[in-house]
Amino acid sequence: MLCALSFALRRYYSFHPALFLLSKPSFSSPLRLFSAFSMASSHPKDEDYLNQVIEKRIKLFQSLQSQQQSHLLSLPHDPIKVTLPDGPLEGDCELKIFTFDSDEGRDTFWHSSAHILGQSLESIYGCKLCIGPCTTRGEGFYYDAFYGDLGLNEDHFKQIESGALKAVAVEIINDLPADKTITVYRCGPLVDLCRGPHIPNTSFAKAFACMKASSAYWRGNKDRESLQRVYGISFPDQKRLKEYIRQIEEAKKYDHRLLGTKQELFFCHPLSPGSWFFLPHGTRIYNKLMGFIRNEYWKRGYEEVKSPNMYNMNLWETSGHAANYKENMFLFEIEKQEFGLKPMNCPGHCLMFQHRVRSYRELPLRMADFGVLHRNEASGALTGLTRVRRFQQDDAHIFCRESQVKEEVKGVLEFIDYAYTVFGFTYDLKLSTRPEKYLGDLETWNRAEAALTEALNQSGKPWQINEGDGAFYGPKIDISVSDALNRKFQCATLQLDFQLPERFKLEYSAEDEAKREKPVMIHRAILGSVERMFAILLEHYKGKWPFWLSPRQAIVCPVSEKSQQYAMQVRDWIHEAGYYVDVDMTDRKIQKKIREAQLAQYNFILVVGEEEMNTKKVSVRVRDSGDFSGMSIEYLLNHFQAETEAFH
């Protein structure tokens, strides 16, 4: 997919002679020059030094470009098949066009914008540039740099944006191994090593804004130099930028940390960073989410299990986590043996499958686990409930025969669709296929991908293919949800795994009982992290929980002291029916009680006075509605039941 963009950029070469490839014989000298400049002066800017380095850098760029042009002209002119009206291309290819509305096009657009930002920062402040990618969450880009004693803040943003809009860019795409060609990107006076791909011209980025500045470490290593990171965003037009800014301002108002504090749902304490305390009302929601999934497990044939929180490191050696994930684990010693808190449930579930002889008659075996997980996230990466150290997830692993993969995947996709429809999410599906380096034989991969493809087709939902982006141990389906603010999150997972059954030597007796076969393992989650889903839903609903999930479903407000006893009686009737209900027994005026109940986001406000007491009714006000209507308790409870059943 990236090749198509690289071809387009090479086509752009005929108009912009600053485009060139750099081969290994000339690798060392330009690297020294680029490195020398990257460690150049910090604020205050040394104008003479900066101009001198820029002049040398551009001369070297032009010299190497000339060498490459001569080399290309000396090559045999063999005919190639070109699928475009213009060229030149270096070989037969299939062209794919990616616009800003596609993930690939948007990432490329923002990657190029990061270089524009870097050029602006360097030219204005003479800073030492480090790295500048697009963000992994698809929300723009950033550039890390060293500024000496200068501390950037919002007062600098206008100057940076002005400099960025003056940039002009040219690009080449390739990799950086020492034994192969490398690529260099030029943006005005800035020349930098980069793998690309990039947009053909910086004039495409017509709307550009700096969003925030923060501290960072070189390559995320806290033992290395402290840097400053500038975040930016860009769009093809001002209209999209204005809409994005509006959405950002909207999101700030509904940040889950702000709403969680207002609604007394949860809090975090410095004595346990990254591990959140859920207060009674927050725990109500947490338990409702898990209860929702548990009810579906009962209907869909899952068996819930419980597994240990800590394991001897021998387990993590077998699973591969010791080699590939150890730095993200909490480790400790017990009786001179190393143990680790589990960051995921899958190795433990392999032990549960393995602990006795299994038969094909038991498959598919669907193990579900809400076990507590711990991951050693860097303190600077911790972000509310969305990035934590301690969490639970609705984890499940399906052990099945290869012939059962398609039906199991269809079942998981239907489960995801049902849950996300209840939550009010839209979502996207992508099939990530075999990467260059993979475990297992090609035929098994082809059959697995065919099964996933057929399951996706039969789901009736649109989906895309993500060539070569599967894990080395199996293909996967990526599911990203969109919330009410049009932000995308990855919560659900659906991953085939050929590796862990191999590592743990998992087997079951086949129909021919003399034969043993390996199961296919499917990793899946619907909510993902319950904490993360909690945060997403809180912001998605803007703090206004739907009735079935609400921690404050109703409040009874007596008009005066005379109706307080009846108010308590109403409260008891509703409580006994299984709903969350409170009573405001303060001596405030009824208008004040109603206002406070509205701010607390109660779904139903029930006012009782002498009239209601005499008729055994309540005056009901629905959230966001200004009208009251009289109801009997029986009618009210039937209405509550209908509200709950409307969702699931």
CORTA-V341407 format. One record per residue. N is the residue number from 1. RES is the residue in one letter. SS is DSSP state (helix for helix, strand for strand, loop for the rest). NEAR is the number of other C-alpha atoms within 12 Angstrom. D_FIRST is the distance of its C-alpha to the first C-alpha in Angstrom with 1 decimal. Layout:
N_RES_SS_NEAR_D_FIRST, N_RES_SS_NEAR_D_FIRST
This chain:
1_M_loop_24_0.0, 2_L_helix_30_3.8, 3_C_helix_27_5.4, 4_A_helix_30_5.7, 5_L_helix_33_7.4, 6_S_helix_35_9.2, 7_F_helix_36_10.5, 8_A_helix_37_11.7, 9_L_helix_37_13.4, 10_R_helix_33_15.0, 11_R_helix_28_16.3, 12_Y_helix_27_17.8, 13_Y_loop_28_19.6, 14_S_loop_19_22.2, 15_F_loop_17_23.3, 16_H_loop_22_23.2, 17_P_loop_25_24.8, 18_A_loop_35_24.1, 19_L_loop_35_20.7, 20_F_loop_39_21.1, 21_L_strand_40_20.2, 22_L_strand_39_22.7, 23_S_loop_27_23.8, 24_K_helix_20_25.9, 25_P_helix_18_29.4, 26_S_helix_24_29.0, 27_F_helix_24_27.4, 28_S_helix_17_30.5, 29_S_helix_19_32.0, 30_P_helix_30_29.2, 31_L_helix_27_28.5, 32_R_helix_19_32.1, 33_L_helix_27_32.1, 34_F_helix_31_29.1, 35_S_helix_20_30.7, 36_A_helix_21_34.1, 37_F_helix_31_32.8, 38_S_helix_31_31.0, 39_M_loop_23_34.4, 40_A_loop_32_36.2, 41_S_loop_29_38.6, 42_S_loop_29_38.5, 43_H_loop_24_40.3, 44_P_loop_21_42.7, 45_K_loop_23_40.5, 46_D_loop_19_42.0, 47_E_helix_20_41.4, 48_D_helix_13_42.8, 49_Y_helix_20_40.7, 50_L_helix_30_37.5, 51_N_helix_21_38.1, 52_Q_helix_18_39.0, 53_V_helix_30_35.8, 54_I_helix_31_33.6, 55_E_helix_20_35.5, 56_K_helix_24_35.1, 57_R_helix_31_31.5, 58_I_helix_27_30.7, 59_K_helix_19_33.0, 60_L_helix_27_31.3, 61_F_helix_38_27.9, 62_Q_helix_25_29.4, 63_S_helix_22_31.2, 64_L_helix_29_28.1, 65_Q_helix_28_26.3, 66_S_helix_20_29.2, 67_Q_helix_21_29.2, 68_Q_helix_24_25.6, 69_Q_helix_21_26.3, 70_S_helix_14_29.4, 71_H_helix_16_27.5, 72_L_helix_16_24.9, 73_L_helix_12_27.9, 74_S_helix_11_29.7, 75_L_loop_11_27.0, 76_P_loop_10_27.7, 77_H_loop_12_26.3, 78_D_loop_13_24.8, 79_P_loop_11_23.5, 80_I_loop_15_19.9, 81_K_loop_17_18.4, 82_V_loop_18_16.6, 83_T_loop_19_15.1, 84_L_loop_20_15.8, 85_P_loop_11_19.3, 86_D_loop_16_19.2, 87_G_loop_22_18.0, 88_P_loop_27_18.4, 89_L_loop_30_15.4, 90_E_loop_24_16.0, 91_G_loop_20_15.2, 92_D_loop_18_14.2, 93_C_loop_22_10.7, 94_E_loop_19_9.1, 95_L_loop_21_8.4, 96_K_loop_19_6.7, 97_I_loop_22_8.8, 98_F_loop_24_8.7, 99_T_loop_18_12.3, 100_F_loop_22_14.4, 101_D_loop_16_15.1, 102_S_loop_17_11.7, 103_D_helix_29_11.3, 104_E_helix_27_8.1, 105_G_helix_29_10.0, 106_R_helix_33_13.1, 107_D_helix_34_12.3, 108_T_helix_43_11.3, 109_F_helix_43_14.5, 110_W_helix_43_16.6, 111_H_helix_42_15.5, 112_S_helix_50_16.7, 113_S_helix_50_19.7, 114_A_helix_48_20.6, 115_H_helix_51_21.1, 116_I_helix_52_23.2, 117_L_helix_53_25.2, 118_G_helix_49_25.7, 119_Q_helix_41_27.0, 120_S_helix_38_29.4, 121_L_helix_46_30.7, 122_E_helix_45_31.3, 123_S_helix_35_33.1, 124_I_helix_29_35.2, 125_Y_helix_33_36.2, 126_G_loop_34_35.6, 127_C_loop_37_33.9, 128_K_strand_38_32.3, 129_L_strand_41_28.6, 130_C_loop_38_26.9, 131_I_loop_31_23.4, 132_G_loop_36_21.5, 133_P_loop_37_18.3, 134_C_strand_35_17.2, 135_T_loop_25_19.1, 136_T_loop_18_17.9, 137_R_loop_17_19.6, 138_G_loop_30_17.7, 139_E_loop_29_20.9, 140_G_loop_35_20.3, 141_F_strand_39_20.6, 142_Y_strand_40_23.5, 143_Y_strand_45_25.0, 144_D_strand_38_27.5, 145_A_strand_43_30.3, 146_F_strand_38_34.0, 147_Y_loop_32_36.5, 148_G_loop_23_39.8, 149_D_loop_16_42.4, 150_L_loop_18_40.5, 151_G_loop_24_39.5, 152_L_loop_31_36.9, 153_N_loop_20_37.5, 154_E_helix_19_36.9, 155_D_helix_14_39.4, 156_H_helix_23_37.0, 157_F_helix_25_34.1, 158_K_helix_22_35.3, 159_Q_helix_23_35.6, 160_I_helix_34_32.1, 161_E_helix_34_30.6, 162_S_helix_23_32.6, 163_G_helix_27_31.5, 164_A_helix_39_27.8, 165_L_loop_32_28.1, 166_K_loop_25_29.5, 167_A_loop_34_26.5, 168_V_loop_32_24.7, 169_A_strand_40_21.5, 170_V_strand_43_19.8, 171_E_loop_45_16.8, 172_I_loop_43_15.3, 173_I_loop_36_12.5, 174_N_loop_29_13.4, 175_D_loop_21_15.3, 176_L_loop_21_18.9, 177_P_loop_16_20.9, 178_A_loop_16_24.3, 179_D_loop_14_24.1, 180_K_loop_16_21.0, 181_T_loop_25_20.0, 182_I_strand_29_19.4, 183_T_strand_36_18.0, 184_V_strand_41_20.1, 185_Y_strand_42_19.6, 186_R_strand_42_22.5, 187_C_strand_43_23.5, 188_G_loop_32_27.0, 189_P_loop_34_29.2, 190_L_strand_41_26.8, 191_V_strand_42_25.1, 192_D_strand_42_23.1, 193_L_strand_38_21.0, 194_C_loop_34_17.5, 195_R_loop_27_14.1, 196_G_loop_40_12.3, 197_P_loop_40_10.1, 198_H_loop_47_12.6, 199_I_loop_45_13.9, 200_P_loop_36_15.8, 201_N_loop_32_19.1, 202_T_helix_35_20.8, 203_S_helix_25_22.8, 204_F_helix_29_20.0, 205_A_loop_39_21.3, 206_K_loop_27_24.6, 207_A_strand_30_25.6, 208_F_strand_44_25.8, 209_A_strand_39_28.0, 210_C_strand_40_29.0, 211_M_strand_32_29.5, 212_K_strand_24_31.4, 213_A_strand_25_32.3, 214_S_strand_25_33.0, 215_S_strand_26_33.8, 216_A_strand_29_31.4, 217_Y_strand_24_31.7, 218_W_helix_23_29.9, 219_R_helix_19_26.9, 220_G_helix_22_28.7, 221_N_loop_15_31.6, 222_K_loop_16_34.9, 223_D_loop_11_36.8, 224_R_loop_12_35.1, 225_E_loop_20_35.6, 226_S_strand_24_35.6, 227_L_strand_33_33.2, 228_Q_strand_33_32.6, 229_R_strand_38_29.4, 230_V_strand_42_28.8, 231_Y_strand_39_26.4, 232_G_strand_46_25.1, 233_I_strand_43_23.3, 234_S_strand_46_22.1, 235_F_strand_36_21.3, 236_P_loop_26_21.0, 237_D_loop_19_24.7, 238_Q_helix_18_27.8, 239_K_helix_15_28.2, 240_R_helix_21_25.2, 241_L_helix_24_26.5, 242_K_helix_19_30.0, 243_E_helix_18_28.8, 244_Y_helix_27_26.9, 245_I_helix_25_30.1, 246_R_helix_16_32.2, 247_Q_helix_21_30.1, 248_I_helix_20_30.5, 249_E_helix_15_34.2, 250_E_helix_19_34.4, 251_A_helix_27_32.6, 252_K_helix_17_35.2, 253_K_helix_21_38.0, 254_Y_loop_28_36.7, 255_D_loop_30_35.6, 256_H_helix_35_36.4, 257_R_helix_31_38.5, 258_L_helix_23_40.6, 259_L_helix_33_41.1, 260_G_helix_36_41.7, 261_T_helix_23_44.5, 262_K_helix_21_46.0, 263_Q_loop_33_46.1, 264_E_loop_26_47.3, 265_L_loop_33_44.5, 266_F_strand_31_43.5, 267_F_strand_29_43.9, 268_C_strand_25_42.9, 269_H_loop_13_45.4, 270_P_helix_11_45.2, 271_L_helix_10_47.0, 272_S_helix_15_44.0, 273_P_loop_24_40.8, 274_G_loop_29_37.7, 275_S_loop_31_40.0, 276_W_strand_34_41.1, 277_F_strand_28_44.5, 278_F_strand_25_44.5, 279_L_loop_20_47.6, 280_P_helix_18_49.4, 281_H_helix_30_47.5, 282_G_helix_34_44.1, 283_T_helix_27_45.1, 284_R_helix_26_45.9, 285_I_helix_36_42.3, 286_Y_helix_36_40.9, 287_N_helix_27_43.1, 288_K_helix_26_42.4, 289_L_helix_35_38.6, 290_M_helix_33_39.4, 291_G_helix_22_42.1, 292_F_helix_29_39.7, 293_I_helix_35_37.4, 294_R_helix_27_40.5, 295_N_helix_20_41.8, 296_E_helix_26_38.6, 297_Y_helix_29_38.8, 298_W_helix_16_42.3, 299_K_helix_13_41.1, 300_R_helix_21_38.0, 301_G_loop_23_39.7, 302_Y_loop_30_38.6, 303_E_strand_24_41.1, 304_E_strand_27_41.3, 305_V_loop_24_42.0, 306_K_loop_20_42.8, 307_S_loop_26_41.9, 308_P_loop_25_43.1, 309_N_loop_26_41.7, 310_M_strand_29_42.2, 311_Y_strand_32_41.8, 312_N_strand_26_42.9, 313_M_helix_29_40.2, 314_N_helix_19_40.6, 315_L_helix_28_38.6, 316_W_helix_34_35.7, 317_E_helix_22_35.9, 318_T_helix_25_35.5, 319_S_helix_32_32.6, 320_G_loop_21_30.7, 321_H_helix_27_31.0, 322_A_helix_26_33.5, 323_A_helix_16_31.1, 324_N_helix_13_28.0, 325_Y_loop_22_29.4, 326_K_helix_25_32.9, 327_E_helix_16_32.5, 328_N_helix_23_31.7, 329_M_loop_30_34.8, 330_F_loop_27_38.4, 331_L_strand_26_40.6, 332_F_strand_18_44.4, 333_E_strand_15_47.2, 334_I_strand_13_49.7, 335_E_loop_8_52.6, 336_K_loop_9_50.8, 337_Q_strand_13_47.7, 338_E_strand_22_44.3, 339_F_strand_25_42.9, 340_G_strand_33_39.9, 341_L_strand_33_39.4, 342_K_loop_39_36.7, 343_P_loop_37_33.3, 344_M_loop_41_32.3, 345_N_loop_39_34.3, 346_C_helix_41_32.5, 347_P_helix_40_34.6, 348_G_helix_36_37.8, 349_H_helix_38_36.9, 350_C_helix_39_36.4, 351_L_helix_27_39.9, 352_M_helix_26_41.1, 353_F_helix_34_39.7, 354_Q_helix_24_41.2, 355_H_loop_15_44.6, 356_R_loop_13_46.1, 357_V_loop_19_45.5, 358_R_loop_27_43.1, 359_S_strand_28_43.3, 360_Y_helix_27_40.9, 361_R_helix_17_43.1, 362_E_helix_21_42.0, 363_L_loop_32_38.3, 364_P_loop_33_36.3, 365_L_strand_34_37.6, 366_R_strand_34_36.1, 367_M_strand_39_37.1, 368_A_strand_37_36.8, 369_D_strand_36_37.7, 370_F_loop_36_38.2, 371_G_loop_32_39.0, 372_V_strand_27_38.9, 373_L_strand_35_36.1, 374_H_strand_28_36.1, 375_R_loop_30_33.3, 376_N_loop_28_34.3, 377_E_loop_26_32.2, 378_A_loop_22_33.0, 379_S_helix_21_35.6, 380_G_helix_20_33.5, 381_A_helix_23_30.7, 382_L_loop_22_33.1, 383_T_strand_23_32.5, 384_G_loop_34_35.0, 385_L_loop_37_34.4, 386_T_loop_32_30.6, 387_R_strand_28_30.6, 388_V_loop_33_33.8, 389_R_loop_35_35.4, 390_R_strand_35_37.3, 391_F_strand_36_36.0, 392_Q_strand_35_36.1, 393_Q_strand_34_33.4, 394_D_strand_43_33.8, 395_D_strand_45_32.5, 396_A_strand_42_32.8, 397_H_strand_45_32.0, 398_I_strand_42_32.3, 399_F_strand_45_33.6, 400_C_strand_38_33.3, 401_R_loop_34_33.3, 402_E_helix_33_30.1, 403_S_helix_21_31.5, 404_Q_helix_26_31.7, 405_V_helix_37_28.2, 406_K_helix_30_27.1, 407_E_helix_26_30.3, 408_E_helix_38_30.0, 409_V_helix_43_26.5, 410_K_helix_26_27.7, 411_G_helix_32_30.6, 412_V_helix_38_28.5, 413_L_helix_38_26.3, 414_E_helix_24_29.6, 415_F_helix_31_31.1, 416_I_helix_38_28.2, 417_D_helix_29_28.5, 418_Y_helix_24_32.3, 419_A_helix_32_32.3, 420_Y_helix_30_29.8, 421_T_helix_19_31.7, 422_V_helix_23_34.9, 423_F_helix_34_33.4, 424_G_loop_23_32.1, 425_F_loop_31_28.4, 426_T_strand_28_25.5, 427_Y_strand_31_22.4, 428_D_strand_30_18.8, 429_L_strand_33_17.7, 430_K_strand_33_14.5, 431_L_strand_37_14.5, 432_S_strand_32_13.1, 433_T_loop_35_13.3, 434_R_loop_33_14.6, 435_P_loop_21_13.5, 436_E_loop_15_14.4, 437_K_loop_16_17.8, 438_Y_loop_22_19.5, 439_L_loop_25_23.1, 440_G_loop_25_24.8, 441_D_loop_17_24.6, 442_L_helix_20_21.9, 443_E_helix_12_24.0, 444_T_helix_24_24.6, 445_W_helix_31_20.9, 446_N_helix_18_20.3, 447_R_helix_24_23.3, 448_A_helix_40_22.3, 449_E_helix_33_18.9, 450_A_helix_24_20.8, 451_A_helix_29_23.4, 452_L_helix_42_21.0, 453_T_helix_33_19.4, 454_E_helix_23_22.9, 455_A_helix_29_24.1, 456_L_helix_35_21.4, 457_N_helix_22_22.2, 458_Q_helix_19_25.9, 459_S_helix_24_25.5, 460_G_loop_15_25.3, 461_K_loop_22_22.8, 462_P_loop_18_19.4, 463_W_loop_25_16.5, 464_Q_strand_20_12.7, 465_I_strand_25_10.8, 466_N_strand_25_9.0, 467_E_loop_20_8.1, 468_G_loop_23_10.0, 469_D_loop_23_11.3, 470_G_loop_30_14.8, 471_A_strand_29_17.8, 472_F_loop_25_19.2, 473_Y_loop_35_22.2, 474_G_strand_40_20.6, 475_P_loop_46_18.0, 476_K_strand_41_18.4, 477_I_strand_44_18.2, 478_D_strand_35_17.5, 479_I_strand_37_19.9, 480_S_strand_32_20.1, 481_V_strand_35_23.3, 482_S_strand_25_24.1, 483_D_loop_30_27.6, 484_A_loop_24_30.1, 485_L_loop_30_28.8, 486_N_loop_24_25.2, 487_R_loop_25_24.1, 488_K_strand_23_21.7, 489_F_strand_33_22.8, 490_Q_strand_32_21.8, 491_C_strand_37_25.2, 492_A_strand_36_25.0, 493_T_strand_36_23.5, 494_L_strand_44_23.2, 495_Q_strand_40_22.4, 496_L_strand_45_23.5, 497_D_strand_38_25.2, 498_F_loop_35_26.3, 499_Q_helix_32_27.4, 500_L_helix_39_30.2, 501_P_helix_36_32.2, 502_E_helix_24_32.1, 503_R_helix_25_33.1, 504_F_loop_29_35.9, 505_K_loop_23_36.9, 506_L_loop_31_36.9, 507_E_loop_32_38.5, 508_Y_strand_32_40.3, 509_S_strand_22_42.8, 510_A_loop_22_41.5, 511_E_loop_16_43.5, 512_D_loop_12_45.0, 513_E_loop_15_46.6, 514_A_loop_10_46.8, 515_K_loop_13_43.0, 516_R_strand_19_40.9, 517_E_strand_26_37.2, 518_K_loop_30_34.5, 519_P_loop_39_33.3, 520_V_strand_43_29.7, 521_M_strand_45_29.4, 522_I_strand_46_27.6, 523_H_strand_42_27.3, 524_R_strand_41_27.5, 525_A_strand_40_28.7, 526_I_strand_43_29.2, 527_L_strand_43_30.4, 528_G_strand_37_29.0, 529_S_strand_39_31.2, 530_V_helix_40_34.3, 531_E_helix_42_34.8, 532_R_helix_35_31.3, 533_M_helix_39_31.6, 534_F_helix_45_35.1, 535_A_helix_39_33.8, 536_I_helix_42_31.1, 537_L_helix_42_33.7, 538_L_helix_41_36.3, 539_E_helix_32_34.1, 540_H_helix_33_32.7, 541_Y_loop_28_36.4, 542_K_loop_28_37.5, 543_G_loop_37_40.2, 544_K_loop_30_41.6, 545_W_loop_34_41.3, 546_P_loop_33_41.7, 547_F_helix_33_45.0, 548_W_helix_33_44.0, 549_L_helix_37_42.2, 550_S_loop_37_44.5, 551_P_loop_37_46.7, 552_R_loop_38_49.2, 553_Q_loop_40_49.8, 554_A_strand_40_53.3, 555_I_strand_42_56.0, 556_V_strand_46_59.7, 557_C_strand_46_61.5, 558_P_strand_40_65.3, 559_V_loop_33_67.0, 560_S_loop_26_69.9, 561_E_helix_21_71.6, 562_K_helix_20_73.4, 563_S_helix_29_70.2, 564_Q_helix_26_68.7, 565_Q_helix_23_70.1, 566_Y_helix_33_68.7, 567_A_helix_37_65.3, 568_M_helix_27_65.4, 569_Q_helix_24_66.3, 570_V_helix_38_63.3, 571_R_helix_34_61.1, 572_D_helix_22_62.4, 573_W_helix_23_61.9, 574_I_helix_33_58.2, 575_H_helix_23_57.7, 576_E_helix_13_59.3, 577_A_loop_18_56.9, 578_G_loop_17_54.0, 579_Y_loop_32_52.7, 580_Y_loop_31_52.3, 581_V_strand_34_55.1, 582_D_strand_31_56.9, 583_V_strand_35_60.2, 584_D_strand_33_60.9, 585_M_loop_26_64.5, 586_T_loop_18_64.7, 587_D_loop_16_67.4, 588_R_loop_17_65.0, 589_K_loop_18_65.4, 590_I_helix_25_63.6, 591_Q_helix_17_61.4, 592_K_helix_17_60.3, 593_K_helix_28_59.6, 594_I_helix_37_57.4, 595_R_helix_22_55.5, 596_E_helix_20_54.9, 597_A_helix_32_53.7, 598_Q_helix_29_51.2, 599_L_helix_20_49.8, 600_A_loop_31_49.5, 601_Q_loop_31_47.4, 602_Y_loop_39_49.8, 603_N_loop_36_48.7, 604_F_strand_45_52.4, 605_I_strand_44_55.4, 606_L_strand_45_58.7, 607_V_strand_44_61.8, 608_V_strand_45_65.2, 609_G_loop_28_68.6, 610_E_helix_22_72.0, 611_E_helix_19_71.0, 612_E_helix_29_68.1, 613_M_helix_28_70.4, 614_N_helix_14_73.1, 615_T_helix_16_70.8, 616_K_loop_25_68.6, 617_K_strand_29_65.5, 618_V_strand_40_62.8, 619_S_strand_34_61.5, 620_V_strand_33_57.7, 621_R_strand_29_55.2, 622_V_strand_30_51.5, 623_R_loop_28_49.0, 624_D_loop_18_48.0, 625_S_loop_14_50.8, 626_G_loop_14_54.1, 627_D_loop_15_56.3, 628_F_strand_19_58.5, 629_S_strand_21_59.7, 630_G_strand_25_62.3, 631_M_strand_23_61.4, 632_S_strand_24_63.2, 633_I_helix_30_61.9, 634_E_helix_18_61.3, 635_Y_helix_19_59.3, 636_L_helix_30_57.3, 637_L_helix_28_56.4, 638_N_helix_17_55.3, 639_H_helix_21_53.1, 640_F_helix_31_51.5, 641_Q_helix_21_50.9, 642_A_helix_15_49.3, 643_E_helix_22_47.0, 644_T_helix_22_45.9, 645_E_helix_15_45.3, 646_A_loop_15_43.3, 647_F_loop_20_40.4, 648_H_loop_23_40.5
